């Protein structure tokens, strides 16, 4: 198998692009570096394309490795043939390789292996010959294998042993298994029954049946969870005749032979006892793997959209962590994220010290000129929102509030990282800081938290954790590098996700900064322990150094391209100093001049020229600045205020397989089912919606008891 050609075909990427990307990966370059600074080499493959290529490359290389292991094992047994070698070479998936290897595996004791030890293999071979006539008869021949010492007491036992051998041979046939797997997938049903009579979240699956090929991914994951929690029992059901007819057609070549009845019996036994259970396990495993991959892909996209939300810059924020018994924790954070003050108030039950709490909030707002109150959306959030809305109404003025998804804040506050950052704070105070900071810079704050704790996935605890971790880590890495960081202010949590930098070198950067003061240039990064030439090449373009003697150090231009950038500046009558504060209109100037012409004259590719010019126009630009910022509020709604038909503004909180959850300002998110997203049919909500999108929704129905809100976006 030519891996590169297969990658090209599967991913619809030209072969030269695949070859170039794989070489760069094998040479130790990171995905963000390749995507940003090797566009000419790869034909401008983006980070998502490169991630997909990288993952598939690893899978296919693992497949080839397994082929070689199986090939060596069969060869060692002296049983390799050109046919087996050809079959191995043609195998496209791991299951096919294992099917080929199955007859050669060292097996535990089986009925067939016992029969072989008893010397019954010649009888099995006699039956499979399917002669027109047998002299002596098969039954008489079987009598010749009676041997009490070997445990064969009767001719009937001999025949049963022979059929056990035939049944195992059928089960071990790779072609049969491949075809039966396909037949099962195309024709079988997933049937689910309840194991408990009590009502549960799995009630809709208590009597559920759907074709294997049509079961939605989210239902596969839900059913699997229901089985783990012992509410459900699922099975793969298929008309046995489909499989038996297939096997009989391929095995019984002489239906009139006296051997036919024994072959038919062996076929039925082989399927019932050996093939069906293993095929069912494989089908269930494939369903789970495919559902997991879909869920991981969706989770990754949701996470990316969340991390890349526009920050609310230049605002002093009051973080508000709601609570009941222990009170509500407050943290005032200045425009740079520095904590200025903390407090605890008790506006909610059981103490309800409302007026005292209002005085505290008013004092903090006045003292620190607070712009925004960021309220966590967890326990007691509704009561806290009402309290803040009332307080702001009494004050008047500019201060607004925003309900902030606090998912993961408690995880951060109780973590070693949280304790190291705020050793004198208790966990709830740290949560208040996190809730404040995550609206100032969602990316910088959310990278401190395990992505699985952020609350934008579905069934994340039910899938392969290593695969999920790998995918989400890739998303975080791509987002951090897409934005870039200031090396003099970036936290350890941000730095460790920068291309070419690991946890150890991130700690070294922070330590160097603490011991030697701020970095004065990009090249100074090379003085940090464990940052060698290769690491510097990978990370330099993503690390900004404001105030450097070299103005280009505060741009996304890589040091390797500084000379070319200065040639461009000179050609248009500018110097590097002019670039320090940005050169408005230089992009238009370059376009008028001709990007291709400029690239040819300078001696670099067009994509790099275009990127350099963008950076010269706006050094250190934040790509998130072009995105809409979150809505700030001063009003409040309750579920009881809602009526069917009401049209509201909302923000998409989470996208899942069957719809999207939308925050409409009533604490409880509403669900827009996939069928209610738009007027035309769509397969998946992600075709139209992303986390963070601002949308208009219509109330379809409200269930106050179950706290469910059904929404629609049709005709809006």
C-alpha positions in Angstrom: 0.0 0.0 0.0 1.3 3.4 -1.0 0.4 5.5 2.1 1.0 8.8 0.4 -1.2 8.0 -2.6 -3.9 6.7 -0.3 -3.8 9.9 1.8 -4.0 12.0 -1.3 -7.1 10.0 -2.5 -8.9 9.9 0.9 -8.3 13.5 1.9 -8.7 14.9 -1.7 -5.3 16.6 -1.4 -2.8 16.7 -4.3 0.0 14.1 -4.0 2.8 16.7 -4.0 1.1 18.5 -1.2 0.8 15.3 0.8 4.5 14.4 0.1 5.7 17.8 1.2 3.5 17.9 4.4 4.6 14.4 5.5 8.3 15.3 5.0 7.8 18.4 7.1 6.1 16.4 9.8 8.8 13.7 9.8 11.4 16.4 10.1 9.9 17.4 13.4 7.9 20.5 12.4 4.7 21.2 14.3 1.3 21.6 12.7 0.9 25.3 13.5 4.4 26.1 12.2 3.7 24.2 8.9 0.3 25.8 8.5 1.6 29.4 9.1 5.2 29.4 7.7 5.4 26.7 5.1 2.5 27.6 2.9 4.5 27.6 -0.3 5.8 24.1 0.4 2.4 22.5 1.2 0.2 24.5 -1.2 -1.3 26.4 1.8 -2.8 23.5 3.6 -4.5 24.8 6.8 -4.2 23.5 10.3 -7.4 21.4 10.1 -6.2 19.7 6.8 -2.8 19.1 8.3 -4.3 17.6 11.5 -6.5 15.2 9.5 -3.5 14.2 7.4 -1.3 13.7 10.5 -3.9 11.5 12.2 -4.6 9.4 9.1 -0.9 9.1 8.5 -0.4 7.6 12.0 -3.3 5.2 11.5 -2.0 4.0 8.1 1.5 3.6 9.4 0.2 1.6 12.3 -1.7 -0.5 9.8 1.4 -1.2 7.8 3.3 -2.1 11.0 0.6 -4.6 11.9 0.8 -6.1 8.4 4.5 -6.7 8.9 4.0 -8.2 12.3 1.5 -10.6 10.9 3.6 -11.4 7.9 6.6 -12.2 10.1 4.5 -14.4 12.4 3.0 -16.5 9.6 6.4 -16.7 7.9 8.0 -17.9 11.1 5.4 -20.8 11.2 6.5 -21.7 7.6 2.9 -21.1 6.3 3.3 -18.0 4.2 2.0 -18.3 0.7 1.8 -15.8 -2.2 -2.0 -15.7 -1.7 -1.7 -14.8 2.0 0.9 -12.2 1.2 -1.3 -10.7 -1.5 -4.3 -10.6 0.9 -2.3 -8.9 3.5 -1.1 -6.3 1.0 -4.7 -5.6 -0.1 -6.1 -5.3 3.5 -7.6 -1.8 4.1 -8.6 -2.0 7.7 -7.2 -3.6 10.8 -10.1 -6.1 11.0 -9.2 -7.6 7.7 -5.6 -8.1 8.8 -6.7 -9.8 11.9 -9.1 -12.0 9.9 -6.2 -13.2 7.8 -4.1 -13.9 10.9 -6.9 -15.7 12.8 -6.2 -19.2 11.5 -2.5 -18.9 12.5 -3.0 -17.5 16.0 -2.1 -19.5 19.0 -5.5 -20.4 20.3 -6.7 -21.3 23.7 -8.2 -24.8 23.9 -11.3 -25.0 21.7 -13.7 -27.8 20.7 -11.9 -27.9 17.4 -8.4 -28.1 18.9 -9.6 -31.0 21.2 -11.0 -32.7 18.1 -7.7 -32.3 16.3 -5.8 -33.8 19.3 -8.2 -36.8 19.1 -7.1 -37.3 15.5 -10.4 -36.3 13.9 -9.1 -33.9 11.3 -9.0 -36.6 8.5 -12.7 -37.2 9.1 -13.4 -33.5 8.8 -11.5 -33.5 5.5 -13.4 -36.5 4.3 -16.7 -34.7 4.9 -15.6 -31.5 3.1 -14.7 -33.5 0.0 -18.4 -33.8 -0.7 -18.3 -36.9 -2.8 -21.3 -38.1 -4.7 -21.1 -41.4 -2.8 -19.0 -42.7 0.1 -17.8 -46.3 0.5 -17.8 -47.0 3.3 -20.4 -44.4 4.4 -19.4 -41.4 6.4 -21.0 -42.9 9.5 -19.0 -46.2 9.0 -15.9 -44.2 8.5 -16.6 -42.3 11.7 -16.7 -45.5 13.6 -13.1 -46.1 12.6 -12.1 -43.2 14.8 -13.6 -44.6 18.0 -10.8 -44.6 20.6 -11.6 -44.6 24.3 -8.1 -43.6 25.3 -8.5 -40.4 23.2 -12.0 -39.8 24.5 -13.9 -40.8 21.4 -16.5 -43.3 22.7 -18.9 -43.4 19.7 -19.1 -42.7 16.0 -21.5 -39.9 16.8 -18.8 -38.3 19.0 -16.3 -38.6 16.2 -18.7 -36.9 13.7 -19.4 -34.1 16.2 -15.7 -33.6 16.6 -15.2 -33.4 12.9 -18.0 -30.9 12.5 -16.3 -28.8 15.3 -13.2 -28.7 13.1 -15.2 -27.7 10.0 -17.1 -25.0 12.0 -13.8 -23.4 13.2 -12.3 -23.6 9.7 -15.4 -21.7 8.4 -15.1 -19.2 11.2 -11.4 -18.6 10.5 -12.0 -17.9 6.8 -11.0 -14.3 6.2 -13.2 -13.9 3.1 -16.2 -15.3 4.8 -15.8 -13.0 7.8 -15.3 -9.9 5.6 -18.5 -10.6 3.6 -20.5 -11.5 6.7 -19.4 -8.3 8.4 -20.7 -6.3 5.4 -23.9 -8.3 5.2 -24.6 -7.7 8.9 -23.9 -4.0 8.7 -26.2 -3.6 5.7 -29.1 -5.9 6.9 -29.0 -6.1 10.7 -30.9 -4.1 13.3 -29.8 -2.7 16.6 -32.4 -3.8 19.1 -32.6 -2.3 22.6 -34.6 -3.4 25.6 -34.9 -2.1 29.1 -33.5 -4.1 32.0 -35.3 -2.0 34.6 -38.9 -0.9 34.8 -38.3 2.4 36.4 -38.4 5.7 34.5 -35.0 7.1 33.5 -33.3 9.3 31.0 -33.0 6.2 28.8 -36.8 5.6 28.6 -36.9 6.5 24.9 -34.7 3.4 24.3 -36.7 0.9 26.3 -38.1 -0.6 23.1 -35.9 0.8 20.4 -35.0 -0.7 17.0 -33.1 0.8 14.1 -31.0 -0.4 11.2 -27.4 -0.7 12.1 -26.4 1.5 9.1 -28.8 4.2 10.2 -28.4 4.6 14.0 -27.4 8.2 14.7 -24.1 8.6 16.5 -25.5 10.3 19.6 -27.9 7.4 20.1 -25.1 4.9 19.9 -23.3 6.7 22.7 -26.5 7.1 24.7 -27.3 3.3 24.4 -23.7 2.4 25.4 -24.0 4.6 28.5 -27.4 3.0 29.3 -25.9 -0.4 29.1 -23.0 0.6 31.4 -25.5 1.9 33.9 -27.5 -1.3 33.5 -30.7 0.3 32.3 -30.5 -1.2 28.7 -29.5 -4.3 26.9 -28.6 -3.9 23.2 -28.1 -6.6 20.6 -27.5 -6.9 16.9 -30.3 -8.8 15.2 -30.3 -10.2 11.7 -32.3 -12.8 9.8 -30.1 -15.8 10.1 -31.1 -17.1 6.7 -29.2 -14.3 5.0 -25.9 -15.5 6.5 -26.7 -19.2 6.3 -27.7 -18.9 2.6 -24.4 -17.0 1.9 -22.3 -19.6 3.7 -24.1 -22.6 2.2 -23.7 -21.1 -1.3 -20.0 -20.8 -0.9 -19.3 -24.0 1.1 -21.8 -26.7 -0.1 -20.8 -27.4 -3.7 -22.7 -30.8 -3.9 -26.0 -30.6 -2.2 -26.8 -34.2 -3.1 -23.7 -35.5 -1.4 -24.2 -37.5 1.8 -21.8 -35.0 3.4 -24.2 -32.1 2.8 -26.3 -32.6 6.0 -23.1 -32.5 8.1 -21.8 -29.4 6.3 -25.2 -27.6 6.8 -25.0 -28.5 10.5 -21.4 -27.3 10.8 -22.3 -24.0 9.0 -25.2 -23.3 11.4 -23.0 -24.1 14.4 -20.1 -22.0 13.1 -22.3 -19.0 12.7 -24.3 -19.3 16.0 -21.4 -20.2 18.2 -18.3 -18.6 16.6 -19.0 -16.0 13.9 -22.2 -14.2 15.1 -20.9 -13.3 18.6 -17.5 -12.0 17.3 -19.1 -10.1 14.4 -21.6 -8.5 16.8 -18.7 -7.4 19.0 -17.0 -6.0 15.9 -20.1 -4.2 14.7 -20.8 -2.7 18.1 -17.1 -1.7 18.4 -17.2 -0.1 14.9 -20.5 1.8 15.8 -18.8 3.1 18.9 -15.6 4.1 17.2 -17.5 5.9 14.4 -19.8 7.6 16.9 -16.8 8.6 19.0 -15.0 10.1 16.1 -18.0 12.1 15.1 -18.5 13.3 18.7 -14.8 14.1 19.0 -14.9 16.1 15.8 -17.9 18.0 17.0 -16.4 18.6 20.4 -13.2 19.9 18.8 -15.1 22.3 16.6 -17.2 23.6 19.6 -14.0 24.0 21.6 -12.3 25.9 18.8 -15.3 28.3 18.5 -15.4 28.8 22.3 -11.7 29.5 22.6 -11.7 31.9 19.7 -14.5 34.0 21.1 -13.8 37.7 20.9 -12.4 39.1 24.2 -13.9 42.1 25.9 -10.8 44.2 26.0 -10.0 47.3 28.1 -12.7 46.6 30.8 -12.5 46.4 34.5 -14.5 43.4 35.5 -16.2 42.2 38.7 -16.2 38.4 38.8 -19.2 37.0 40.6 -19.2 33.4 41.7 -22.8 32.6 43.0 -23.5 30.5 46.0 -26.0 29.9 48.8 -24.7 28.8 52.2 -21.1 30.0 51.8 -22.1 33.2 50.1 -21.2 34.7 46.7 -17.5 35.3 46.1 -16.4 38.6 44.3 -13.2 39.4 42.6 -12.3 42.8 40.9 -10.0 42.4 38.0 -8.4 45.3 36.2 -8.0 45.7 32.4 -4.8 43.6 32.4 -6.3 40.8 34.5 -4.7 41.8 37.7 -6.8 41.2 40.8 -7.5 44.4 42.7 -9.9 43.3 45.4 -12.0 40.5 46.7 -15.1 40.2 48.9 -17.8 37.8 50.0 -21.5 38.8 50.1 -24.7 36.9 51.2 -27.6 38.1 49.0 -29.2 34.7 48.7 -30.7 32.1 51.0 -30.3 31.2 53.8 -28.9 34.5 55.1 -30.4 36.9 52.5 -28.3 39.9 53.6 -29.5 41.8 50.5 -29.0 45.4 51.5 -25.6 44.8 53.0 -24.6 42.9 49.9 -25.8 45.8 47.7 -23.7 48.3 49.6 -20.6 46.1 49.1 -21.2 45.8 45.3 -22.0 49.5 44.9 -18.8 50.4 46.8 -16.6 48.1 44.6 -18.3 49.5 41.4 -17.6 53.1 42.5 -14.1 52.5 43.8 -12.8 50.6 40.8 -15.0 52.1 38.1 -16.2 48.7 37.1 -17.5 48.3 33.5 -18.9 44.7 33.6 -20.1 42.3 36.2 -19.4 38.7 35.0 -21.8 36.3 36.7 -21.2 32.5 36.7 -24.1 30.5 35.5 -24.0 27.7 38.1 -25.7 27.2 41.4 -27.7 30.3 42.6 -27.0 32.1 39.4 -30.6 33.1 38.8 -31.0 34.6 42.2 -27.6 36.3 41.7 -28.6 37.7 38.4 -31.8 39.2 39.9 -29.7 40.7 42.7 -27.1 42.3 40.3 -29.8 43.6 37.9 -31.6 45.3 40.8 -28.4 46.7 42.1 -27.3 48.1 38.7 -30.8 49.6 38.2 -30.4 51.5 41.5 -27.0 52.8 40.6 -27.7 53.7 36.9 -24.7 54.5 34.9 -22.6 52.5 32.5 -22.1 49.2 34.3 -23.6 46.2 32.6 -23.6 42.5 33.4 -23.1 39.3 31.5 -23.9 35.7 32.3 -20.7 33.7 31.8 -20.4 30.0 31.3 -18.5 29.0 34.4 -17.9 25.3 33.3 -14.4 24.3 34.5 -13.9 27.3 36.8 -14.2 25.0 39.9 -11.7 22.6 38.2 -9.2 25.4 37.7 -9.7 26.8 41.2 -9.0 23.4 42.9 -6.0 22.7 40.6 -2.3 22.9 41.3 -2.2 25.7 38.7 -4.9 27.7 40.5 -3.2 27.2 43.9 0.2 28.3 42.5 -1.3 31.4 40.9 -3.4 32.5 43.9 -1.9 30.7 47.0 -3.6 33.0 49.5 -7.1 32.6 47.9 -9.6 29.8 48.7 -11.1 27.8 45.8 -14.2 30.0 45.4 -12.2 33.2 45.3 -10.1 31.7 42.5 -13.3 30.8 40.7 -14.5 34.4 40.9 -11.2 35.5 39.3 -11.6 32.9 36.5 -15.2 34.0 35.8 -14.0 37.6 35.5 -10.9 36.9 33.3 -12.7 34.5 30.9 -14.6 37.4 29.4 -11.5 39.6 29.1 -9.6 36.9 27.3 -11.4 33.6 26.9 -8.4 31.8 25.4 -5.9 32.8 28.0 -8.2 31.7 30.8 -9.7 28.5 29.3 -6.3 27.0 28.4 -5.8 26.6 32.2 -8.7 24.1 32.3 -9.0 20.5 31.0 -11.0 20.9 27.7 -13.3 18.1 28.8 -14.4 20.2 31.7 -15.5 23.2 29.6 -18.9 21.8 28.8 -19.1 22.0 25.0 -19.3 18.3 24.1 -21.6 15.3 24.4 -20.8 12.0 26.0 -17.2 12.9 26.3 -16.7 10.5 29.2 -17.9 7.6 27.1 -15.4 7.7 24.3 -11.7 6.8 24.1 -10.0 9.3 26.3 -6.6 9.1 24.7 -8.1 9.9 21.3 -10.2 12.7 22.8 -7.3 14.2 24.6 -5.1 14.1 21.5 -7.8 15.9 19.4 -8.6 18.6 22.0 -5.0 19.3 22.7 -4.5 19.8 18.9 -7.4 22.3 18.9 -5.9 24.2 21.9 -2.5 24.3 20.2 -3.9 25.6 17.0 -6.0 28.3 18.7 -3.1 29.6 20.9 -0.8 29.8 18.0 -3.4 31.4 15.7 -3.6 34.3 18.2 0.0 34.4 19.4 1.2 35.5 22.8 3.3 38.3 24.3 6.3 36.4 25.7 6.6 39.0 28.5 3.1 38.6 29.9 2.0 35.2 28.8 1.2 32.6 31.5 2.8 29.2 31.7 -0.5 27.8 30.6 -0.4 29.7 27.3 3.3 29.2 26.6 3.2 25.5 26.9 0.8 25.3 23.9 3.0 27.4 21.7 4.6 25.6 18.7 7.9 24.0 19.7 7.5 24.7 23.4 6.6 22.0 26.0 5.8 22.2 29.7 9.5 22.1 30.7 10.6 24.9 28.3 7.5 27.0 29.2 8.5 26.9 32.8 12.0 27.8 31.8 10.8 30.9 29.9 8.8 32.1 32.9 11.7 31.4 35.2 14.1 33.3 32.9 11.7 36.2 32.7 11.4 36.3 36.5 15.2 36.2 37.0 16.4 38.4 34.1 13.5 40.8 33.6 11.4 41.2 30.4 12.7 39.9 27.1 14.0 42.7 24.9 14.1 40.7 21.6 13.0 37.5 20.1 16.5 36.3 19.7 16.9 36.5 23.5 14.6 33.4 23.7 17.6 31.3 22.5 19.2 32.0 25.9 16.4 30.1 27.7 17.5 26.6 28.7 16.1 23.8 26.5 15.2 26.3 23.7 17.6 25.2 20.9 17.7 26.2 17.2 14.8 23.9 16.2 12.6 24.9 19.0 13.3 28.6 18.3 12.4 28.1 14.6 9.1 26.5 15.6 8.1 29.1 18.3 9.6 32.4 17.3 6.8 33.6 15.0 4.2 33.0 17.6 5.9 34.9 20.4 5.5 38.7 20.4 8.0 41.0 22.1 6.6 44.5 22.4 9.1 47.2 22.9 11.9 45.3 21.2 14.7 47.1 19.4 13.5 45.1 16.3 10.0 46.4 15.5 9.2 43.2 13.6 9.6 41.2 16.9 6.0 42.4 17.7 4.5 40.9 14.6 3.6 37.5 13.3 6.4 37.8 10.8 9.0 34.9 11.3 12.6 36.0 11.9 13.6 34.0 8.9 11.6 36.5 6.8 12.8 39.7 8.4 15.1 40.6 5.5 12.3 40.0 3.0 9.9 42.1 5.0 12.4 45.0 5.1 12.8 44.7 1.3 9.0 45.1 0.9 9.1 48.1 3.3 11.9 49.7 1.3 10.2 49.1 -2.0 7.2 51.1 -0.8 9.3 53.9 0.9 9.1 52.7 4.6 11.5 51.5 7.3 11.1 48.9 10.0 10.5 51.7 12.5 7.4 52.7 10.5 6.1 49.2 11.0 6.2 49.6 14.8 2.9 51.3 15.0 1.5 49.8 11.7 1.3 51.1 8.2 -2.3 51.8 7.2 -3.1 51.0 3.6 0.1 49.0 2.8 -2.1 45.9 2.0 -3.9 47.9 -0.6 -0.6 49.3 -1.9 0.7 45.8 -2.3 -2.4 44.6 -4.1 -2.2 47.6 -6.5 1.4 46.8 -7.1 0.7 43.2 -7.7 1.3 40.5 -5.0 2.7 38.1 -7.6 5.0 40.7 -9.1 6.1 41.6 -5.6 6.7 38.0 -4.7 8.8 37.4 -7.8 10.9 40.5 -7.2 11.5 39.7 -3.5 12.1 36.0 -4.1 9.4 34.4 -1.9 6.0 32.9 -2.3 2.8 34.8 -2.7 1.2 33.5 0.5 4.2 34.6 2.6 4.1 38.1 0.9 0.4 38.4 1.7 1.0 37.4 5.4 3.9 39.8 5.8 2.0 42.7 4.4 -1.0 42.0 6.7 1.3 42.1 9.7 3.0 45.3 8.5 -0.4 47.0 8.3 -1.4 45.9 11.8 1.5 44.5 13.9 0.5 41.9 16.5 -3.1 41.9 15.2 -5.5 39.7 17.1 -7.6 37.7 14.6 -10.4 37.6 17.3 -10.9 41.3 17.0 -13.0 40.9 13.9 -15.5 38.6 15.7 -18.6 39.9 17.4 -18.2 40.5 21.2 -20.6 39.0 23.7 -23.8 40.9 24.5 -23.8 42.8 27.8 -27.1 43.1 29.6 -29.0 45.2 32.1 -32.4 43.5 31.9 -33.6 40.1 33.1 -36.1 37.5 32.2 -37.4 34.4 34.0 -38.8 31.2 32.6 -42.2 32.3 33.9 -42.0 35.4 31.7 -41.8 33.3 28.5 -44.7 32.6 26.3 -45.0 30.5 23.1 -44.3 32.7 20.0 -42.0 35.1 21.8 -39.0 36.1 19.7 -35.7 36.6 21.6 -32.0 37.1 20.9 -29.7 34.3 22.1 -26.2 32.9 22.0 -25.3 29.4 21.0 -23.8 27.6 24.1 -23.3 24.1 22.7 -23.8 22.3 19.4 -24.7 18.6 19.6 -25.8 16.0 17.1 -29.5 16.6 17.4 -29.6 20.3 17.9 -28.1 23.3 19.7 -28.5 24.8 23.2 -29.1 28.5 23.2 -28.8 31.0 26.1 -31.8 33.3 26.0 -31.1 35.0 29.3 -33.3 32.9 31.6 -30.6 30.7 33.2 -32.0 27.6 31.5 -30.7 27.1 28.0 -33.3 26.3 25.3 -33.0 23.6 22.7 -33.3 24.2 19.0 -33.8 20.8 17.5 -32.0 20.2 14.2 -35.4 20.2 12.4 -36.1 23.7 13.7 -32.8 25.4 12.7 -33.7 26.4 9.2 -36.5 25.9 6.6 -34.5 23.5 4.5 -33.3 20.0 5.6 -29.8 19.8 7.1 -28.0 16.7 8.3 -26.3 18.3 11.2 -26.7 21.4 13.3 -23.0 22.4 12.7 -23.9 23.1 9.1 -25.6 26.3 10.3 -24.6 27.0 13.9 -21.4 27.3 15.9 -20.7 27.9 19.6 -20.8 31.7 20.2 -23.1 32.5 17.4 -25.7 35.2 18.0 -29.1 34.1 16.9 -32.8 35.0 16.9 -35.1 32.3 18.3 -38.8 31.8 18.8 -40.3 30.1 21.9 -42.1 26.9 20.8 -43.0 25.5 24.2 -42.0 25.8 27.9 -42.1 23.0 30.5 -41.6 24.7 33.8 -41.7 21.5 35.8 -38.9 19.8 33.8 -37.2 23.2 33.1 -37.2 22.6 29.3 -37.5 25.2 26.7 -38.1 24.3 23.0 -37.0 26.9 20.5 -37.2 27.4 16.7 -35.2 29.5 14.3 -37.5 28.9 11.3 -38.8 31.9 9.4 -36.7 34.4 11.5 
